C-alpha cells in the first residue's frame, strides 16, 4: 500500500522569492525522519515544491485547455511538498505520519494530509490497466 504524506502550503512558503537558509533544527528533524523511513525500507520519494508563482494550472472546459500561470491565491489549498511511502497497512501509514515533524517548526500551526494512492489491482482488469502495468514493470534485460 502506498501513501502520500502531503505538506500543505502556507503564505510564508508561497511568498518565498529565493531559496532561503533553512531552519537547521527543522531540517535536522526532517532528515532524521526521512532517514528512519529509508532504513525501514518504506520511503519511496520525498520532495519539496517551489512556490506556486513558478507553476501553472491547466483548466479544461470541453475540448479547450487554458494555461493559468501562478501564483495562486489560496495557499491553504496548495501543496508545499510530499513524502511517498509504501507500507503493509493503513495503520502503519498512520503511525509513520504521526511521527512526521511539523513542517513549519515546533509550536507553529501547520497541516499535513495523508492519502492512499491507487494501485492497478484496485481497478477491474482491462486492456488499459494492462498497458499501465507494462509501463510500471521494469524491463527484462
Helices and strands as residue ranges (DSSP letters): E 2-8, H 11-15, H 24-39, E 43-48, G 52-54, E 56-61, E 64-69, G 75-77, E 79-86, H 90-98, E 112-116, G 120-122, H 127-135
